[in-house]
Amino acid sequence: MLSSKAGGCGLNLIGANRLVMFDPDWNPANDEQAMARVWRDGQKKECFIYRLISTGTIEEKMLQRQAHKKALSSCVVDQQEEVERHFSLGDLRELFSFHSETVSDTHDRFKCRRCVNMVQVKPPPDDSDCNCDFSMWNHCYGKKHLRDIVLKSAWETNSISFVFWHYSHEEQRTTV
């Protein structure tokens, strides 16, 4: 087990196929670099990346800030005009408030149109990948559609309320 700072900076984890991230960084590039250490070129194993975030906490808000920064970057760098999600000044003020009444504050803020009554009814877009933000990933309110047996086991302990997941880049190329 490594912190994301230690595991994400210049270290290739040649035997690893699972990454558990507990400590999101304010800078999304740092987290992406840590994830790339598991999803590296030549990886033969199926990879699982877990971002364990407690709902309604500052860690979840940090994850939301990452989504905002990535969306802003796509507007500026990639010249994308349609960014569906914007966080307001009020959202920034809300960083230190705790929301316990939801299974995923992040999903709620996405205003997801692919989920109806806590069920994902539309798959992610065909052009989505692991580098897209979580609104383009699969959304699970239950363990039924999870592929990883370790995550399914953890769900049974009532420790998990919501999961965003996506295929790795290699796996997606072979299944499409």
N, C-alpha and C positions, 0 to 999 in steps of 0.2 A: 504494500500500500504506500502510495506516494501522494504528496500534495500536488495540486495542479501546477504550482510553480516549479517544483522539482521535476515532475514527470513530463512537463510540457516544453522544456527548454533543452533541445539538443540531445535528448535521450531516446533511442529507439528501443522499444520493448519487444524484442524479437519473439518471445513466447506468449505474449499477452493477446487475448482476444476479447477481454472484458475490461471496461473502464468504468469506474464508479466516481462520478464527480460530485463532491459534497459542497465545494466552495467556489461558487461562480465568481468570476472576475468582472470588474466594471468594464474592462476592455474585451469585447467579443473575440478579438484576434488571439488573445492568450488562450481562451478555451478552445478555439478551433485548432490551434497548434497542438494542444494536449490531445484532442481527439484524433488528430492526424497521426499521432504516434502509434495508435492501434490500427487505424485504417491506412496502412502504409502500402506502397507498391509491393507486390509479391506476397501479400498476406493470403494464406490458403484456407485458414479457418473462418467460420462464420463469426462475425464480430458483433458484440453488444456494447453499447455505450449507455450508461445510466446517468441521468442527472437527477439526483435525489434532492428535491426541493420541498420544503414544508410549505403547505398552502397558506397564503396570507402573510408570510413573513418577509423580512427585508431581503432574504435570498431570492424569493420569488420576484420581488420588485427589481432586484439586480438583473435577473433573467429578462424581465420586461424591458429594462433599460437597454440590454444587449439587443433585443429585437428592434427597439427604436433606433439605435445606432446603425444597425445593419440596414434598416429601411432607409434611413437618411443617406447612408453611403450609396445605396443603389440609386437613389434619386440624383445624387451629385456625380458619382463616378460612372455608373452605368447609364445615366441619363434616362432612367425609368420614370415615367410621369405618374403611373398608377400605383401608388402605395396606399393600400386600403386602411392602414392603421396609423394613427398619429396619437401621440400622448400629449395631453394638455399640461398647462402650468399647474392646474389642480391635481393632475396625476403625480406631478413631481412633489407637491406638498404632501401627498398621501403616502410617500415612501415609508414613513414611520408608523403608519396605522396598521393594525392587525385585522385581517378578515377571516374569521373562522366559519362563516356560514356557507362556504362554497367548496366544491371539490377541486376546483382549479381557477383561481383568480385570473391567471394568464389566459386560459381558454375563454373565460367570460369576456375579457377585454378584446380578444380577437373578433368577437361578434361573429362567430363561425356560422357560415351558412351551409356547411356540409354535415352538421350534426343537428338532429331533431329529437327532442325529448330524451336526451342523454344517449343517443345512438348515432354513430356515424353512418349516414345514408349514402354519401358519395365518397369515392376514393380520392386520394390526393391527385392533383393534376399529373398527367403523364410526364411532363418535363420537370417535375420536382425531384430533388435529390437531398442528400444529407446536409448539404450546405444551405438549403433553403431554411427560412424560419419555421417555427413550429406550426404555424397555421397551415403549412403545406404538407405536414406529416400526417400519419394516421393518428386518430384520437380514440383512446379506449377508456371507457368508464367501468369496465369489468375485465376479467382475465381471459374471457372466451377467445378473443382474437390475438392474444399474445403468443409469440413463437418460442420464447425462451422459457424453459422449465424452471430455471432459478427464479425468474421474475414471477412466474405463476405461483410458485411456492411462497414467495414473500407476500403476494397479494392475499393469500389465505390467512395471514396473521393480522389482517386489517390495518397494515402499516401504509398501504398505498391507496390513494383515492382516485388517481387519474394518471394516464400514461400517454405521452407523445412518443411515437416510434416511426422509424423509416428503415428501409433496406439500405445496406451499405452500397457504395458506388459500384463495386465489382458485382455484387449479387443482383443489383438492379439491371445491369447490362445483360446478364444471362437470362433474366426472367422476362424481359420485354421483347 
